[in-house]
């Protein structure tokens, strides 16, 4: 096997993710900077909140194929850590959606309605 062939067989998980403009996902972007312009801590809050949302969905909807990246996805927007919460979560598990929105309100985090490109995994 040639060196180039070997490299082609070892793809990272990011190599299998395509961002497509053919589909857009509507949701809420919880930004990690408070209304008073202070960076929200701890720095891994989006990952923690996404994990809690996954647990909510698993408990309230057993057997639901919860795709974390589809329902609640940690992202960085303009060097600010954020959590994108899909509108689909409101339908799938209203309690989880309400929890995420209440978390934002309790911590003075702005929530922006927006769309994001759909992700497709090869």
C-alpha positions as CSV (number, residue, x, y, z in Angstrom):
1,X,0.0,0.0,0.0
2,X,1.4,3.4,-0.9
3,X,1.7,6.1,1.7
4,X,-1.1,8.2,0.0
5,X,-3.4,5.2,0.0
6,X,-2.8,4.7,3.7
7,X,-3.7,8.4,4.4
8,X,-6.9,8.0,2.4
9,X,-8.0,5.2,4.6
10,X,-7.4,7.0,7.9
11,X,-10.1,9.7,8.0
12,X,-10.9,11.7,11.1
13,X,-14.6,12.0,12.1
14,X,-14.5,15.6,10.8
15,X,-13.7,14.3,7.3
16,X,-17.2,12.6,7.3
17,X,-19.2,15.7,8.1
18,X,-20.5,17.8,5.3
19,X,-22.2,21.2,5.8
20,X,-24.8,21.6,3.2
21,X,-26.9,24.7,2.4
22,X,-29.7,22.5,1.0
23,X,-31.2,22.1,4.5
24,X,-31.4,24.6,7.3
25,X,-32.3,23.9,10.9
26,X,-34.2,26.5,12.9
27,X,-33.3,26.9,16.5
28,X,-32.1,29.1,19.3
29,X,-28.4,30.1,19.9
30,X,-27.6,30.5,23.6
31,X,-24.6,32.7,23.7
32,X,-21.9,32.3,26.4
33,X,-21.5,36.1,27.1
34,X,-24.0,37.6,29.6
35,X,-26.1,40.7,28.8
36,X,-23.5,42.5,31.0
37,X,-20.8,41.3,28.5
38,X,-19.1,38.9,30.9
39,X,-17.9,35.5,29.6
40,X,-20.0,32.8,31.2
41,X,-18.1,30.1,33.2
42,X,-17.3,27.3,33.3
43,X,-15.8,27.2,29.9
44,X,-17.3,23.8,29.0
45,X,-20.9,24.9,29.8
46,X,-22.2,24.2,26.3
47,X,-21.0,20.6,26.4
48,X,-22.4,20.1,29.9
49,X,-25.8,21.5,29.0
50,X,-25.9,19.4,25.8
51,X,-25.2,16.4,28.0
52,X,-28.0,17.3,30.3
53,X,-30.4,17.7,27.4
54,X,-29.4,14.3,26.1
55,X,-30.2,12.8,29.5
56,X,-33.6,14.6,29.5
57,X,-34.5,13.2,26.1
58,X,-33.3,9.7,27.1
59,X,-35.4,9.7,30.3
60,X,-38.6,11.3,28.8
61,X,-38.4,9.5,25.4
62,X,-36.9,6.1,25.9
63,X,-35.7,4.6,22.7
64,X,-35.7,7.9,20.8
65,X,-32.6,8.1,18.6
66,X,-31.2,11.2,20.2
67,X,-28.6,12.7,17.9
68,X,-26.9,15.2,20.2
69,X,-25.5,17.2,17.3
70,X,-29.0,17.6,15.9
71,X,-30.9,18.6,19.0
72,X,-28.3,20.5,21.0
73,X,-24.9,21.3,19.5
74,X,-22.0,23.2,21.2
75,X,-20.7,25.7,18.7
76,X,-18.4,28.7,18.6
77,X,-19.8,31.9,17.1
78,X,-17.4,34.9,16.8
79,X,-15.0,33.4,19.4
80,X,-17.9,33.0,21.9
81,X,-18.9,29.5,23.1
82,X,-22.5,28.9,22.5
83,X,-25.1,26.1,22.4
84,X,-27.4,25.8,19.4
85,X,-30.7,24.3,20.5
86,X,-32.8,23.0,17.6
87,X,-36.6,23.8,17.5
88,X,-37.0,20.1,17.0
89,X,-36.2,19.6,20.7
90,X,-39.4,21.5,21.6
91,X,-41.4,18.8,19.9
92,X,-39.2,15.8,20.9
93,X,-38.9,16.8,24.6
94,X,-40.6,20.0,25.7
95,X,-39.1,19.7,29.2
96,X,-35.6,19.6,27.9
97,X,-36.2,22.6,25.6
98,X,-37.8,24.6,28.5
99,X,-34.8,23.6,30.8
100,X,-32.3,25.0,28.2
101,X,-34.3,28.3,27.8
102,X,-34.7,28.7,31.6
103,X,-30.9,28.0,32.0
104,X,-30.2,30.9,29.7
105,X,-32.6,33.2,31.5
106,X,-31.3,32.2,34.9
107,X,-27.8,33.0,33.9
108,X,-28.5,36.2,31.9
109,X,-27.4,34.6,28.6
110,X,-28.8,36.0,25.4
111,X,-30.8,33.7,23.2
112,X,-30.9,34.4,19.5
113,X,-33.4,32.8,17.1
114,X,-31.5,31.7,14.0
115,X,-31.0,29.0,11.4
116,X,-27.9,26.8,11.0
117,X,-26.8,24.6,8.1
118,X,-27.9,21.0,8.3
119,X,-25.1,18.6,8.9
120,X,-24.8,15.4,6.9
121,X,-22.5,12.5,7.9
122,X,-20.9,10.5,5.1
